[in-house]
Amino acid sequence: MKKLKITETALRDGHQSLIATRLKTEEILPILEKMDQAGYYSLEVWGGATFDACIRFLNEDPWERLREMRKRVKNTKLQMLLRGQNLLGYRHYADDVVDKFIEKSLKNGIDIIRVFDALNDYRNLETAIKSIIKYNGHCQGCIAYTTSEIHTVDYFVEKVKELEKLGAHSICIKDMAGILLPEVAYELIKKIKSVTDLPIELHTHCTSGIASMLYMRAIEAGVDIIDTGISPFSGGTAQPATEVFAHVLKGSDRDPELDLGLLSEIADYFKPIKEKYRSEGILNPKVMDVEPKTLSYQVPGGMLSNLLSQLEGQGASDRYEEVLEEVPRVRKDLGYPPLVTPLSQMVGTQAVFNVLVGERYKFVPKEIKDYVRGKYGQSPAPISQEIKEKIIGDETPITHRPADDIAPEFEKLKAEIGELAQSDEDVLMYALFPENAKEFLKKKFEELEEENEYIMTVYV
């Protein structure tokens, strides 16, 4: 077998899972040269919630962060996570916005774009995949792993075939809830290997306590790449620790050949940073807990904490267990959507309403109504007529690709934001997060004007 490759997740999913995506650019840049020399296949550095967190909480330009990282990383691929037609936001965007965002992501320094759809409805990936290929990026197509009566090993193998036909360069098994059992993974990887030569990457979370066992069985099955995080940003709701696999596999035919000395230095660099966030209360101790109930309820770690937060806000934290029991029932009613953004939030919120209101589907959020209307794509299993009528009455859901209903919008958005946008990247920031981006770009514009006034004063 070939040597195992490692994708390091600390700079994206690691800090997103453990400290709510709060790592600052100034905390990332000093260690990048060492990370670049450690022997990783790729560094996951962008996408997911990083873009939103930069402008919402850190007063940073996410595009500038990417450019600064690219300057320092010369040998290792930079990777990002993209939600298909949703990009990094929470709605479907027009095809021209998707195309422009991918063009600029690759131009600013990304090599690999991992692209997924929450429903595994690959009509929602068509535009993204075409654009990644058009602009010479590496497209990693995802199967969003979940379990249900329809989500069998053979179901996912067929999904891999679909991704290969669309042009994906590699496949990611995205186990966002940490519920993929080791023996199922072994069978799944072996079967995928029998139908494609594309490299297979496995992504999981430690939430349920089985992640390291899962990875070892996947390695035996021949998985090509695994996602791990340097130890300070590993475990809990994040990925298993990078150093563990570097040590355990050393000298074997799957040895990832990472530099153990550099890994130790990288870990030592991040330890005080993690402790700072712990002391500030941003690292919630709960995210480090092992929660085997995840295997029963299929609820990802981030969703567990979100549900608890919603209930505490309503003074109903004592009903947490009831809500956890309601989540699988709602999921079944809605055709077994995988619990990944944005569906995890939507299903969780509906479960909370069902329990607190005391009558199921008496109150239904707009997002759930839109899901039943088909506006997020095709549900994995059919939704019963009874549930449809409860949620949307006698409306007829759409069956075509949802983005077909969205007219081109990039030029319209560009006109809306006007002089505050100094580049197409700024326009895209506004497209994804209008309110927060407008505030951020306004500050940036004012600072630029002050700088220009100073230059005029000094030199004129």
Buried (B, 14 or more C-beta within 10 A) or exposed (E): EEBBBBBBBBBBBBBBBBBBBBBBBEBBBEBBEBBBBBBBBBBBBBBBBBBBBBBBBBEBBBBBBBBBBBEBBEEBBBBBBBBBBBBBBBBBBBBBBBBBBBBBBBBBBBBBBBBBBBBBBBBBBBBBBBBBBEBEBBBBBBBBBBBBEEBEBEEBBEBBEBBBEBEBBBBBBBBBBBBBBBEBBBBBBEBBBEEBEBBBBBBBBBBBBBBBBBBBBBBBBBBBBBBBBBBBBBBBBBBBBBBBBBEBBEEEEBBBBBBBEBBBBBBEBBEEBBEBBBEEEBBBEEBBBBBEBBBEBBBBBBBBBBBBEBBEEEEBBEBBEBBBEBBBEBBBBBBBBBBBBBBBBBBBBBBBBBBBEEEBBEBBEEBBBBBBBBBBBBBBBEBEEEBBEBBBEEEEBBEEBBBEEBEEBBEEBBEBBEEBBEEBBBBBBBBBBBEBBBBBBEEBBEEEEEEEEEEEEEEE
